[in-house]
Amino acid sequence: MSPSSTTRPASADAATAPAKDRYRRIVLKVSGESLSQPGQLGIDPEELRAIAGEIASAKTAFDDLRMAVVVGGGNIVRGAKLAEAGRINQSTADYMGMLGTVINGLALREALEQLGVQSRVMSAITVTAVCEPFIRLRALRHMEKGRVVILVAGTGNPFFTTDTCASLRAIELGAEVLLKATKVDGVYSADPRRDPKATRFDRLTFREALERQLGVMDLTALAMCMEHGLPICVFDFKKQGNIRRVVAGERIGTLVSTA
């Protein structure tokens, strides 16, 4: 599949050229799997420390950075797989997945606090013993005080993914960009693990991403970002310093935007 005239394939120059001055208000989406070893369940201490260190590096590099993190729960339980097995109702399975994100959020908060980064966990479902309820104005207040806000339990409703939660919260909190941390270095025309001719894109429009079904995010999340003009940056979080580089305005990964 060849890129259209408005789609820019990745290039060596694009990898280091500044995209803008820099971002000052971001929402970062990390998967639950990022906290575990490949193919494993649970939380791996080394992986937890690594992702916390990357977040802390970006936060401490820029004093005025306002950051929220949406964390998934696939390393604890994947509600969709439970529902597909037919043993558990999908609503119940999705709520189980939400509780998994609470576990991950608490772990991430502890790891960040150990690095000197003040953090708060805010949940879309009521878990008052361990975290605050998500209230938009309170979340904004935490961010203005320089705290990292860790958002858990998705939207609080079944049938919605954490991608959709990330889009929703980024819009609510006035983020300049939604950063999607993945294990690949951007969006490709096909699965690069299966197709050696797959092309990585430097930039895509929302419409191109939707029409090509490139798997940037689920369709609901992508449509929300398109409607509100919220750019999405898909990048490899495993490369040390990449979160800080994206915040600094370097062109890392793939930027999906209106134009």
URZILIN-V544769 format. One record per residue. N is the residue number from 1. RES is the residue in one small letter. SS is DSSP state (@ for helix, = for strand, . for the rest). OMEGA is omega as a letter, one per 20 degrees, with the letter a starting at -180 (none if undefined). D_CENTER is the distance of its C-alpha to the mean C-alpha in Angstrom with 1 decimal. Layout:
# URZILIN-V544769
n=N res=RES ss=SS omega=OMEGA d_center=D_CENTER
n=N res=RES ss=SS omega=OMEGA d_center=D_CENTER
This chain:
# URZILIN-V544769
n=1 res=m ss=. omega=a d_center=26.8
n=2 res=s ss=. omega=a d_center=27.4
n=3 res=p ss=. omega=r d_center=25.2
n=4 res=s ss=. omega=a d_center=26.7
n=5 res=s ss=. omega=a d_center=28.2
n=6 res=t ss=. omega=r d_center=25.2
n=7 res=t ss=. omega=a d_center=22.8
n=8 res=r ss== omega=r d_center=22.8
n=9 res=p ss== omega=r d_center=22.6
n=10 res=a ss=. omega=r d_center=21.3
n=11 res=s ss=. omega=r d_center=24.0
n=12 res=a ss=@ omega=r d_center=24.9
n=13 res=d ss=@ omega=a d_center=25.5
n=14 res=a ss=@ omega=a d_center=22.1
n=15 res=a ss=@ omega=a d_center=20.4
n=16 res=t ss=@ omega=a d_center=21.9
n=17 res=a ss=. omega=r d_center=22.8
n=18 res=p ss== omega=r d_center=21.4
n=19 res=a ss=. omega=a d_center=19.3
n=20 res=k ss=. omega=r d_center=20.3
n=21 res=d ss=. omega=r d_center=21.5
n=22 res=r ss=. omega=r d_center=18.1
n=23 res=y ss=. omega=r d_center=15.4
n=24 res=r ss=. omega=r d_center=16.3
n=25 res=r ss== omega=a d_center=13.9
n=26 res=i ss== omega=r d_center=10.1
n=27 res=v ss== omega=a d_center=7.1
n=28 res=l ss== omega=r d_center=4.2
n=29 res=k ss== omega=r d_center=1.3
n=30 res=v ss== omega=a d_center=4.1
n=31 res=s ss=. omega=r d_center=6.8
n=32 res=g ss=@ omega=a d_center=10.2
n=33 res=e ss=@ omega=r d_center=11.8
n=34 res=s ss=@ omega=a d_center=10.5
n=35 res=l ss=@ omega=a d_center=12.9
n=36 res=s ss=. omega=r d_center=15.8
n=37 res=q ss=. omega=a d_center=18.1
n=38 res=p ss=. omega=r d_center=18.0
n=39 res=g ss=. omega=a d_center=19.8
n=40 res=q ss=. omega=r d_center=20.1
n=41 res=l ss=. omega=r d_center=19.3
n=42 res=g ss=. omega=a d_center=18.9
n=43 res=i ss=. omega=r d_center=17.6
n=44 res=d ss=. omega=a d_center=18.9
n=45 res=p ss=@ omega=a d_center=19.9
n=46 res=e ss=@ omega=r d_center=19.5
n=47 res=e ss=@ omega=r d_center=15.9
n=48 res=l ss=@ omega=r d_center=15.2
n=49 res=r ss=@ omega=a d_center=17.2
n=50 res=a ss=@ omega=a d_center=15.6
n=51 res=i ss=@ omega=r d_center=12.0
n=52 res=a ss=@ omega=r d_center=13.6
n=53 res=g ss=@ omega=r d_center=15.9
n=54 res=e ss=@ omega=r d_center=13.4
n=55 res=i ss=@ omega=r d_center=11.9
n=56 res=a ss=@ omega=r d_center=15.6
n=57 res=s ss=@ omega=r d_center=16.7
n=58 res=a ss=@ omega=a d_center=14.8
n=59 res=k ss=@ omega=a d_center=15.8
n=60 res=t ss=@ omega=r d_center=19.4
n=61 res=a ss=@ omega=a d_center=19.8
n=62 res=f ss=. omega=a d_center=19.5
n=63 res=d ss=. omega=a d_center=21.2
n=64 res=d ss=. omega=r d_center=20.2
n=65 res=l ss=. omega=r d_center=16.4
n=66 res=r ss== omega=a d_center=15.0
n=67 res=m ss== omega=r d_center=11.6
n=68 res=a ss== omega=a d_center=9.7
n=69 res=v ss== omega=r d_center=7.0
n=70 res=v ss== omega=a d_center=6.0
n=71 res=v ss== omega=r d_center=7.1
n=72 res=g ss=. omega=a d_center=8.5
n=73 res=g ss=. omega=a d_center=12.2
n=74 res=g ss=. omega=r d_center=13.3
n=75 res=n ss=. omega=r d_center=15.0
n=76 res=i ss=. omega=r d_center=17.2
n=77 res=v ss=. omega=r d_center=18.0
n=78 res=r ss=. omega=a d_center=16.9
n=79 res=g ss=@ omega=a d_center=18.5
n=80 res=a ss=@ omega=a d_center=18.9
n=81 res=k ss=@ omega=r d_center=20.9
n=82 res=l ss=@ omega=a d_center=23.0
n=83 res=a ss=@ omega=a d_center=23.8
n=84 res=e ss=@ omega=r d_center=24.7
n=85 res=a ss=. omega=r d_center=27.2
n=86 res=g ss=. omega=a d_center=29.0
n=87 res=r ss=. omega=a d_center=29.7
n=88 res=i ss=. omega=r d_center=27.3
n=89 res=n ss=. omega=a d_center=26.8
n=90 res=q ss=@ omega=r d_center=23.4
n=91 res=s ss=@ omega=r d_center=23.1
n=92 res=t ss=@ omega=r d_center=23.9
n=93 res=a ss=@ omega=r d_center=21.7
n=94 res=d ss=@ omega=r d_center=18.6
n=95 res=y ss=@ omega=r d_center=19.7
n=96 res=m ss=@ omega=r d_center=20.0
n=97 res=g ss=@ omega=r d_center=16.4
n=98 res=m ss=@ omega=r d_center=15.6
n=99 res=l ss=@ omega=r d_center=17.8
n=100 res=g ss=@ omega=r d_center=16.1
n=101 res=t ss=@ omega=r d_center=12.9
n=102 res=v ss=@ omega=r d_center=15.5
n=103 res=i ss=@ omega=a d_center=16.9
n=104 res=n ss=@ omega=a d_center=13.7
n=105 res=g ss=@ omega=r d_center=13.1
n=106 res=l ss=@ omega=r d_center=16.7
n=107 res=a ss=@ omega=a d_center=16.6
n=108 res=l ss=@ omega=r d_center=13.9
n=109 res=r ss=@ omega=a d_center=16.0
n=110 res=e ss=@ omega=r d_center=19.0
n=111 res=a ss=@ omega=r d_center=17.8
n=112 res=l ss=@ omega=r d_center=16.8
n=113 res=e ss=@ omega=r d_center=20.1
n=114 res=q ss=@ omega=r d_center=22.0
n=115 res=l ss=. omega=r d_center=20.8
n=116 res=g ss=. omega=a d_center=22.0
n=117 res=v ss=. omega=r d_center=18.8
n=118 res=q ss=. omega=a d_center=19.5
n=119 res=s ss== omega=r d_center=16.9
n=120 res=r ss== omega=r d_center=17.0
n=121 res=v ss== omega=r d_center=15.6
n=122 res=m ss== omega=a d_center=15.8
n=123 res=s ss== omega=r d_center=16.2
n=124 res=a ss=. omega=r d_center=16.6
n=125 res=i ss=. omega=a d_center=19.5
n=126 res=t ss=. omega=r d_center=22.4
n=127 res=v ss=. omega=a d_center=22.3
n=128 res=t ss=. omega=a d_center=24.4
n=129 res=a ss=. omega=a d_center=25.7
n=130 res=v ss=. omega=a d_center=22.5
n=131 res=c ss=. omega=a d_center=20.1
n=132 res=e ss== omega=r d_center=20.5
n=133 res=p ss== omega=r d_center=20.1
n=134 res=f ss=. omega=r d_center=17.5
n=135 res=i ss=. omega=a d_center=19.8
n=136 res=r ss=@ omega=a d_center=18.4
n=137 res=l ss=@ omega=r d_center=21.2
n=138 res=r ss=@ omega=r d_center=20.9
n=139 res=a ss=@ omega=r d_center=17.2
n=140 res=l ss=@ omega=r d_center=18.2
n=141 res=r ss=@ omega=r d_center=21.1
n=142 res=h ss=@ omega=a d_center=19.2
n=143 res=m ss=@ omega=r d_center=17.1
n=144 res=e ss=@ omega=r d_center=20.4
n=145 res=k ss=. omega=r d_center=21.8
n=146 res=g ss=. omega=a d_center=19.3
n=147 res=r ss=. omega=r d_center=17.6
n=148 res=v ss== omega=r d_center=13.9
n=149 res=v ss== omega=a d_center=13.1
n=150 res=i ss== omega=a d_center=11.2
n=151 res=l ss== omega=a d_center=10.8
n=152 res=v ss== omega=r d_center=12.0
n=153 res=a ss=. omega=r d_center=13.9
n=154 res=g ss=. omega=r d_center=11.8
n=155 res=t ss=. omega=a d_center=14.1
n=156 res=g ss=. omega=a d_center=17.1
n=157 res=n ss=. omega=r d_center=18.5
n=158 res=p ss=. omega=r d_center=18.9
n=159 res=f ss=. omega=r d_center=18.3
n=160 res=f ss=. omega=a d_center=14.8
n=161 res=t ss=. omega=r d_center=11.6
n=162 res=t ss=@ omega=r d_center=8.5
n=163 res=d ss=@ omega=r d_center=7.2
n=164 res=t ss=@ omega=r d_center=10.2
n=165 res=c ss=@ omega=a d_center=9.6
n=166 res=a ss=@ omega=r d_center=6.5
n=167 res=s ss=@ omega=a d_center=9.0
n=168 res=l ss=@ omega=a d_center=11.8
n=169 res=r ss=@ omega=r d_center=10.9
n=170 res=a ss=@ omega=r d_center=10.1
n=171 res=i ss=@ omega=a d_center=13.4
n=172 res=e ss=@ omega=a d_center=15.2
n=173 res=l ss=. omega=r d_center=14.4
n=174 res=g ss=. omega=a d_center=15.4
n=175 res=a ss=. omega=r d_center=12.5
n=176 res=e ss=. omega=a d_center=13.7
n=177 res=v ss== omega=r d_center=10.6
n=178 res=l ss== omega=r d_center=7.0
n=179 res=l ss== omega=r d_center=5.4
n=180 res=k ss== omega=a d_center=3.7
n=181 res=a ss== omega=a d_center=5.2
n=182 res=t ss== omega=r d_center=8.0
n=183 res=k ss=. omega=r d_center=11.6
n=184 res=v ss=. omega=a d_center=13.2
n=185 res=d ss=. omega=r d_center=13.8
n=186 res=g ss=. omega=a d_center=13.0
n=187 res=v ss== omega=a d_center=14.2
n=188 res=y ss== omega=r d_center=17.7
n=189 res=s ss=. omega=r d_center=20.7
n=190 res=a ss=. omega=r d_center=21.0
n=191 res=d ss=. omega=a d_center=19.8
n=192 res=p ss=. omega=r d_center=20.9
n=193 res=r ss=. omega=a d_center=21.8
n=194 res=r ss=. omega=a d_center=24.4
n=195 res=d ss=. omega=a d_center=25.4
n=196 res=p ss=. omega=r d_center=26.6
n=197 res=k ss=. omega=a d_center=27.0
n=198 res=a ss=. omega=a d_center=23.4
n=199 res=t ss=. omega=r d_center=22.4
n=200 res=r ss== omega=a d_center=19.2
n=201 res=f ss== omega=r d_center=18.7
n=202 res=d ss== omega=r d_center=18.4
n=203 res=r ss== omega=r d_center=17.9
n=204 res=l ss== omega=r d_center=17.9
n=205 res=t ss== omega=r d_center=18.7
n=206 res=f ss=@ omega=a d_center=17.1
n=207 res=r ss=@ omega=r d_center=20.4
n=208 res=e ss=@ omega=a d_center=20.5
n=209 res=a ss=@ omega=r d_center=17.2
n=210 res=l ss=@ omega=a d_center=18.5
n=211 res=e ss=@ omega=a d_center=22.0
n=212 res=r ss=@ omega=a d_center=21.2
n=213 res=q ss=. omega=a d_center=18.7
n=214 res=l ss=. omega=r d_center=16.7
n=215 res=g ss=. omega=r d_center=13.9
n=216 res=v ss=. omega=r d_center=11.1
n=217 res=m ss=. omega=r d_center=9.8
n=218 res=d ss=. omega=a d_center=12.4
n=219 res=l ss=@ omega=r d_center=15.2
n=220 res=t ss=@ omega=a d_center=15.0
n=221 res=a ss=@ omega=a d_center=11.5
n=222 res=l ss=@ omega=r d_center=12.7
n=223 res=a ss=@ omega=r d_center=16.0
n=224 res=m ss=@ omega=r d_center=14.8
n=225 res=c ss=@ omega=r d_center=13.2
n=226 res=m ss=@ omega=a d_center=16.5
n=227 res=e ss=@ omega=a d_center=18.7
n=228 res=h ss=@ omega=r d_center=17.4
n=229 res=g ss=. omega=a d_center=17.1
n=230 res=l ss=. omega=a d_center=13.5
n=231 res=p ss== omega=r d_center=12.5
n=232 res=i ss== omega=r d_center=9.4
n=233 res=c ss== omega=r d_center=9.2
n=234 res=v ss== omega=a d_center=8.5
n=235 res=f ss== omega=a d_center=9.7
n=236 res=d ss== omega=a d_center=11.1
n=237 res=f ss=. omega=a d_center=9.9
n=238 res=k ss=. omega=r d_center=13.2
n=239 res=k ss=. omega=a d_center=15.3
n=240 res=q ss=. omega=r d_center=16.4
n=241 res=g ss=. omega=a d_center=15.9
n=242 res=n ss=@ omega=r d_center=13.3
n=243 res=i ss=@ omega=r d_center=11.0
n=244 res=r ss=@ omega=a d_center=14.3
n=245 res=r ss=@ omega=r d_center=15.5
n=246 res=v ss=@ omega=r d_center=12.9
n=247 res=v ss=@ omega=a d_center=13.6
n=248 res=a ss=@ omega=r d_center=17.2
n=249 res=g ss=. omega=r d_center=17.2
n=250 res=e ss== omega=r d_center=17.7
n=251 res=r ss=. omega=r d_center=17.0
n=252 res=i ss=. omega=r d_center=14.7
n=253 res=g ss=. omega=a d_center=13.4
n=254 res=t ss== omega=r d_center=13.6
n=255 res=l ss== omega=r d_center=13.6
n=256 res=v ss== omega=a d_center=13.8
n=257 res=s ss== omega=a d_center=16.0
n=258 res=t ss=. omega=a d_center=19.2
n=259 res=a ss=. omega=none d_center=21.4
